[in-house]
């Protein structure tokens, strides 16, 4: 079913993106255009005929523009049902003329409150009233009215008008209406979230009294963590950034729930490093990480940390994948690779692995730190509620480190300690990471006892050495990172016995003196960070 041709449009936009194309396109169809303020002036500057809304309604703009479109001639023209005789009679009696297209984007409330120092008065002045009302009126009557809230849809509508003698299909109108209602819902949610987070002095806070979230469905999955669970992947409404949601799949099977979860963990890990770095993830835990100017060397070192676990893992790279690296990756079974790019030769090689999923980041790889004015939030669903916290993007700098032992670490030990600390941040607690030469040696994750994590990391290192037929103690000369403090000295004793020479940990235990004494007794260097990285 197609609509009648669009004859009258109302355009009022704060974001003028695409306005020239839209205005000229509508004018070419002979569409009468109603508009207000800056939008009307912008269209008139293009020599497009525009009728001011105040002329159309016969009622002047009032109260600094707060009253201009809230009028029966506007909403009657939007809400009148065209095949309802009673509606049509009343419209004629009251001189209500149909409006067939509404193009609205709202006052920039979200952008306004995102600016540092935004006041309550500034925020309130950027709450749109007439815009949401017109959007909702048009969307409710979408059988007869087309509503546009996103400049990306302008070309789509103009193309349909050309194909349908100036009309837009009922299916497209329904899709645009759903998008419109989602937009007004998100707008109202942003207002409620910001206002209910104000403190007693009307200063913005982090946690609103009423939290409303909106995510857009990106794709449905074959199943969730397990085949009996249904699942879908949703993206948030924030601007595209460096994250798993802002990627495109270049090849391979459909991404699974677990693929996306693992790829997210892997990519967030390599974003910690400015140096060329590769991480291999299995079940959201890193089984091997390495930094090296040569990506192939980094990959081989990461893989050799735990080659058994690396089989069937997900790889993240913070540099484009080249031909040599692609050849090495193709030599074993990998579920997915996420990277900021793939060379043509790498694509050709990896195409031979038709099931291998390739994900390309659409943004440059940037550190996972808090952007100015924007606080990343971490959400964890629990039955009956939601836990909300700031994302763990705390950055450790050398000046924050506190030397607590008699011996200071060497420069190489310090580099390895900082490397291991970044990796440990992405390992499930209790987390222990042994590293040497900017390469993980052994990783212990998710144990109830910290010393058990240490023993598992050592056992992993020994198993990998046997599998690779490497002689000697694989942990000798390595450093150890712990995501939280040592409650007892046993973890230090285990590290020393394995051959580790230095430790980095948060500190803060009531037995810190005992732990430090153990490190001194073993001749180890120890640094406190004053920051922990629990990951549950």
C-alpha positions in Angstrom: 0.0 0.0 0.0 1.4 3.4 -0.9 0.5 6.8 0.5 -1.0 9.7 -1.4 1.7 12.0 -2.7 3.4 14.2 -0.2 2.1 17.8 -0.8 2.9 19.6 2.4 5.9 19.2 4.7 6.9 20.8 8.0 10.6 21.1 8.6 12.2 22.3 11.9 15.7 21.1 12.6 18.4 22.1 15.0 20.9 19.9 13.1 21.0 21.2 9.5 22.9 18.2 8.2 21.4 17.2 4.8 19.0 20.1 4.8 20.1 21.3 1.4 19.5 17.9 -0.3 16.2 17.4 1.4 14.9 20.9 0.8 15.9 20.9 -2.9 14.5 17.4 -3.3 11.1 18.3 -1.9 11.0 21.5 -3.9 11.5 19.5 -7.1 8.3 17.6 -6.3 6.4 20.9 -5.7 5.9 20.2 -2.0 4.7 23.2 0.1 7.1 23.7 3.0 6.3 25.0 6.4 9.1 26.0 8.7 10.3 28.0 11.6 13.2 30.3 12.6 16.7 29.2 11.6 15.4 26.4 9.4 13.2 28.7 7.4 16.1 31.1 6.9 18.4 28.3 5.8 15.9 27.1 3.2 15.1 30.6 2.0 18.9 31.1 1.5 18.6 28.3 -1.0 15.8 30.1 -2.9 13.3 27.5 -1.6 9.8 28.9 -1.0 8.9 28.6 2.7 5.8 29.5 4.6 6.5 30.5 8.2 4.5 28.4 10.7 3.1 31.6 12.3 1.6 32.6 9.0 0.1 29.2 8.5 -1.5 29.1 12.0 -2.3 32.8 12.1 -0.8 32.9 15.6 2.5 34.6 16.4 5.4 32.9 18.0 5.4 33.7 21.7 7.4 33.3 24.9 10.9 33.4 23.3 9.7 30.8 20.7 8.4 28.4 23.2 4.9 28.6 21.6 5.0 28.3 17.8 4.0 24.8 16.7 1.7 23.9 19.6 -1.5 24.8 17.6 -4.5 22.9 16.3 -3.7 23.8 12.7 -0.4 21.9 13.1 -1.5 18.9 15.2 -4.9 18.7 13.4 -3.1 18.5 10.1 -0.9 15.7 11.5 -3.4 13.7 13.4 -6.4 13.8 11.0 -7.2 10.3 9.6 -7.6 10.7 5.9 -10.1 7.9 5.3 -12.2 8.9 8.4 -15.3 10.9 7.2 -15.9 12.5 10.6 -12.2 13.6 10.8 -12.3 15.0 7.3 -15.5 16.9 8.0 -14.1 18.4 11.1 -10.9 19.3 9.4 -12.8 21.2 6.7 -15.0 23.0 9.2 -12.0 24.2 11.2 -9.8 24.9 8.1 -7.2 22.2 9.1 -5.0 21.3 6.1 -3.2 18.0 6.0 0.5 17.9 6.7 2.1 14.8 5.0 5.7 15.0 6.1 7.3 16.1 9.3 11.1 16.6 9.5 12.3 17.2 13.1 15.4 16.9 15.1 15.3 18.1 18.6 17.0 20.8 20.6 20.5 19.4 21.5 19.8 18.5 25.1 22.2 15.5 25.2 25.1 17.6 23.7 24.3 20.5 26.0 24.5 18.5 29.2 27.6 16.6 28.0 29.6 19.9 28.1 31.6 20.4 31.3 30.0 23.0 33.6 26.5 22.8 32.1 24.1 24.6 34.4 20.5 23.6 35.2 19.2 26.7 33.4 21.2 25.8 30.2 19.9 22.3 30.3 16.3 23.3 30.8 16.4 25.8 27.9 17.4 22.9 25.7 14.4 20.7 26.5 12.3 20.6 23.3 8.5 20.6 23.8 7.0 21.2 20.4 9.4 18.9 18.6 8.5 15.7 20.5 4.8 16.6 20.3 4.9 16.9 16.5 7.1 13.7 16.1 4.6 11.8 18.2 1.6 13.1 16.4 3.1 12.2 13.0 4.3 8.8 14.2 0.9 8.0 15.6 -0.7 8.8 12.3 2.0 7.1 10.2 -0.5 5.5 7.9 -0.8 8.9 6.4 2.2 10.9 7.6 5.9 10.4 7.0 8.1 11.4 9.9 11.9 11.9 9.7 14.1 12.3 12.8 17.4 11.3 11.3 19.2 13.0 8.4 20.5 9.5 7.3 16.9 8.8 6.2 16.5 11.8 3.9 17.9 10.1 0.8 15.7 7.0 1.4 12.5 9.0 1.4 13.4 11.1 -1.6 14.3 8.0 -3.5 10.9 6.4 -2.7 9.2 9.6 -3.7 10.9 9.4 -7.1 9.9 5.8 -7.5 6.2 6.3 -6.3 5.2 9.6 -7.9 5.9 11.6 -4.8 4.6 9.1 -2.2 6.3 7.0 0.5 5.3 3.3 1.1 3.3 2.3 4.2 6.1 -0.1 5.2 8.7 2.7 5.2 6.4 5.0 7.1 5.9 2.3 9.7 9.6 1.8 10.1 10.2 5.6 10.3 7.5 5.8 13.0 9.1 3.2 15.1 12.4 5.0 14.8 10.6 8.3 15.8 9.1 6.8 18.9 12.4 5.4 19.9 14.0 8.8 19.5 11.5 10.6 21.7 11.8 7.8 24.3 15.6 8.3 24.3 15.3 12.1 24.5 12.9 11.9 27.5 15.2 9.3 29.1 18.2 11.6 28.7 16.3 14.4 30.3 15.1 12.3 33.2 18.5 10.7 33.7 20.2 14.0 33.9 17.7 15.8 36.1 17.3 13.0 38.6 21.1 12.8 39.0 21.4 16.4 40.2 22.5 16.9 43.7 21.1 19.3 46.3 23.0 22.2 44.7 21.8 21.2 41.2 25.2 20.0 40.1 25.2 17.0 37.8 26.0 13.6 39.4 26.8 10.2 38.0 23.9 8.1 39.2 20.3 9.2 38.5 17.4 8.3 40.9 15.7 6.9 37.8 17.9 5.2 35.3 16.5 4.7 31.8 18.7 3.0 29.2 18.3 2.7 25.4 20.1 0.3 23.1 19.5 -0.5 19.5 19.3 -4.1 18.2 22.3 -4.8 15.9 21.7 -8.4 15.2 20.0 -11.5 16.6 22.3 -14.4 17.4 21.8 -18.1 16.6 21.8 -18.6 20.4 23.4 -17.3 23.6 26.1 -18.8 25.7 24.4 -22.2 25.2 22.2 -23.5 22.4 19.1 -23.5 24.5 19.4 -19.7 25.2 18.1 -17.1 22.7 20.2 -13.9 22.4 20.7 -10.7 20.5 23.5 -8.0 20.3 22.5 -4.4 21.1 24.5 -1.2 20.6 24.2 1.8 22.8 23.3 5.2 21.3 26.6 6.9 22.0 28.7 8.3 19.1 30.8 5.6 17.4 34.1 4.9 19.1 36.9 2.4 19.4 35.0 -0.7 20.6 33.5 -4.0 19.6 30.2 -2.3 18.6 31.9 -0.2 16.0 33.4 -2.9 13.8 32.4 -4.6 10.6 32.7 -8.3 9.8 34.8 -8.9 6.7 34.4 -12.6 6.4 33.6 -15.8 8.3 30.6 -17.5 10.0 28.0 -15.5 11.8 29.4 -14.1 15.1 28.1 -15.9 18.2 27.3 -14.5 21.6 30.6 -15.9 22.9 32.6 -14.6 19.9 31.5 -11.1 20.6 32.1 -11.4 24.3 35.6 -12.7 23.8 36.4 -10.2 21.0 35.3 -7.4 23.3 37.7 -8.6 26.1 40.6 -9.1 23.7 40.2 -5.7 22.0 39.8 -3.9 25.3 43.1 -5.5 26.5 45.2 -4.5 23.5 43.8 -1.0 23.7 45.8 -0.7 27.0 49.0 -0.6 24.9 50.6 2.0 22.7 53.2 -0.5 21.6 52.2 -3.1 18.9 50.5 -5.8 21.0 48.6 -9.0 20.4 46.3 -10.8 22.8 44.7 -14.2 22.6 41.5 -14.7 24.6 39.7 -17.8 25.6 36.5 -17.6 27.6 37.1 -13.9 28.3 40.5 -14.6 29.9 43.8 -13.9 28.2 45.8 -17.0 27.6 48.7 -15.1 26.0 49.7 -11.5 25.4 52.9 -10.0 24.0 54.2 -6.6 22.8 56.9 -6.4 20.1 57.6 -4.0 17.1 57.2 -7.1 14.9 53.7 -8.4 15.0 54.6 -11.9 14.0 57.1 -12.1 16.8 54.4 -10.8 19.2 51.9 -13.4 18.0 54.3 -16.3 18.4 55.2 -15.2 21.9 51.6 -14.8 22.9 50.6 -18.1 21.4 53.5 -19.9 23.1 52.4 -18.7 26.5 49.6 -21.4 26.4 49.4 -23.0 23.0 46.7 -25.5 24.2 44.3 -22.8 25.3 45.2 -20.6 22.3 43.6 -23.2 20.0 40.1 -22.0 19.1 40.7 -18.6 20.8 40.0 -15.0 19.7 42.9 -12.8 18.7 43.0 -9.0 19.0 45.7 -6.8 17.4 46.2 -3.1 17.9 47.9 -2.7 14.5 46.7 -3.8 11.0 47.3 -7.5 10.2 50.0 -8.0 7.6 50.9 -10.9 5.4 53.5 -12.6 7.7 51.1 -12.4 10.7 48.2 -13.8 8.6 50.3 -16.8 7.5 51.1 -17.6 11.2 47.5 -17.2 12.3 46.3 -19.3 9.5 48.5 -22.2 10.6 46.2 -23.0 13.6 42.5 -22.9 14.4 41.3 -19.5 15.6 37.6 -18.4 16.0 38.0 -14.7 15.3 40.4 -11.9 14.8 39.7 -8.2 15.6 42.1 -5.5 14.3 42.1 -2.0 12.9 42.7 -3.3 9.5 44.0 -6.2 7.2 46.3 -5.8 4.3 45.1 -7.1 0.9 47.6 -10.0 1.1 46.5 -10.8 4.6 42.9 -10.9 3.4 43.8 -13.2 0.6 45.6 -15.6 3.0 42.8 -15.6 5.6 40.1 -16.0 3.0 41.4 -19.6 2.8 39.9 -20.0 6.3 36.3 -19.5 5.3 34.8 -19.9 8.8 37.4 -17.6 10.4 35.6 -14.4 11.5 37.5 -11.1 10.7 36.4 -8.0 12.5 37.8 -4.6 11.4 37.6 -1.6 13.8 35.9 1.4 12.1 37.8 3.7 14.4 41.5 4.1 15.1 42.7 2.1 18.1 42.8 4.5 21.1 43.5 3.9 24.8 40.6 2.8 26.9 40.6 5.9 29.1 37.8 8.3 30.0 37.2 10.9 27.3 36.9 14.5 28.5 33.4 15.2 29.7 32.2 11.6 29.2 32.3 8.9 31.9 32.1 5.3 30.7 29.7 3.2 32.8 29.8 -0.5 33.4 26.5 -2.3 33.8 26.0 -5.7 35.4 22.6 -7.3 35.5 21.5 -9.1 38.6 18.2 -10.8 39.1 15.8 -8.1 40.1 18.2 -5.2 39.5 21.2 -3.6 37.9 24.7 -2.8 39.3 26.1 0.4 37.8 29.7 1.6 38.2 32.3 3.7 36.4 34.2 1.6 34.0 37.7 0.6 35.2 39.7 2.9 33.0 42.1 4.1 35.7 45.5 4.7 34.3 48.6 3.8 36.2 51.6 6.1 35.7 55.2 5.6 36.9 55.0 8.5 39.3 52.1 6.6 41.1 54.3 3.6 41.8 55.7 3.2 45.4 58.8 1.2 46.0 58.4 -0.8 49.2 61.4 -3.2 49.2 65.1 -2.8 49.8 65.8 -3.5 46.1 64.4 -1.4 43.3 63.4 -3.1 40.1 65.8 -2.8 37.1 64.5 -0.8 34.1 63.7 -4.1 32.3 61.8 -5.4 35.3 59.9 -2.1 35.5 58.8 -2.4 31.9 57.7 -6.0 32.4 55.9 -5.1 35.7 53.9 -2.4 34.0 53.2 -4.7 31.1 52.0 -7.5 33.4 49.9 -5.0 35.4 47.9 -4.0 32.3 47.3 -7.7 31.4 46.3 -8.6 35.0 43.6 -5.9 34.8 41.8 -8.0 32.2 42.1 -11.4 34.0 39.3 -12.6 36.1 40.0 -12.4 39.9 41.9 -13.7 41.6 44.4 -12.8 38.9 48.1 -13.6 38.7 50.3 -12.8 35.7 53.9 -13.8 35.2 55.7 -11.9 32.4 59.2 -11.5 30.9 60.4 -9.4 27.9 56.9 -7.9 27.5 55.4 -11.3 27.1 53.2 -13.3 29.4 54.8 -16.4 30.7 51.9 -17.8 32.7 48.4 -16.6 33.6 46.3 -17.8 36.6 42.7 -16.7 36.6 39.5 -16.9 38.5 40.6 -18.8 41.6 39.1 -18.5 45.1 42.6 -18.3 46.5 45.3 -16.0 45.2 48.1 -18.5 45.9 46.1 -21.1 43.8 46.1 -18.6 40.9 49.8 -18.2 41.3 50.3 -22.0 41.3 48.1 -22.4 38.2 50.1 -19.7 36.4 53.3 -21.5 37.1 51.9 -24.8 36.1 50.7 -23.2 32.8 54.2 -21.9 32.2 55.7 -25.3 32.8 53.2 -27.1 30.6 53.9 -24.6 27.7 57.6 -25.1 28.1 57.2 -28.9 27.9 54.9 -28.6 24.8 57.4 -26.3 23.1 60.4 -28.4 24.2 62.1 -25.5 25.8 64.7 -26.3 28.5 65.1 -24.5 31.8 62.7 -22.9 34.2 60.2 -20.8 32.2 59.4 -18.5 35.1 63.0 -17.8 36.0 63.7 -14.0 35.6 60.1 -13.1 35.2 58.0 -10.6 37.1 54.6 -11.1 38.7 51.5 -8.9 38.8 48.6 -9.4 41.2 45.3 -7.7 40.6 44.8 -7.2 44.4 46.9 -7.3 47.5 48.4 -10.4 49.1 46.5 -11.3 52.3 49.5 -13.6 53.3 53.1 -14.0 52.3 52.5 -17.4 50.6 51.9 -15.9 47.2 55.2 -14.1 47.4 57.0 -17.3 48.5 55.4 -19.2 45.6 56.6 -16.6 43.1 60.1 -16.6 44.5 60.3 -20.4 44.5 59.2 -20.3 40.8 62.0 -17.9 39.9 60.2 -14.5 39.7 62.4 -11.5 40.6 59.9 -8.7 41.1 56.2 -8.1 42.0 53.7 -5.4 41.3 50.5 -5.3 43.4 48.1 -2.7 44.9 49.2 -3.0 48.6 46.8 -2.3 51.4 46.7 -5.6 53.3 47.0 -5.6 57.1 49.9 -7.9 56.5 51.7 -5.7 54.1 54.8 -5.6 56.4 54.9 -9.4 56.4 54.5 -9.5 52.6 57.3 -6.9 52.1 59.6 -8.8 54.5 59.1 -11.9 52.4 60.0 -10.1 49.3 63.1 -8.7 50.9 64.1 -12.1 52.2 64.0 -13.4 48.7 65.9 -10.4 47.3 62.8 -9.4 45.2 61.7 -5.9 44.2 58.2 -4.9 44.9 56.1 -2.0 43.7 52.7 -0.9 45.2 50.2 0.7 42.8 47.6 1.9 45.3 45.0 0.7 42.8 43.4 -2.7 42.4 41.7 -4.3 39.4 39.1 -6.8 40.5 37.3 -8.3 37.5 34.4 -10.5 38.3 
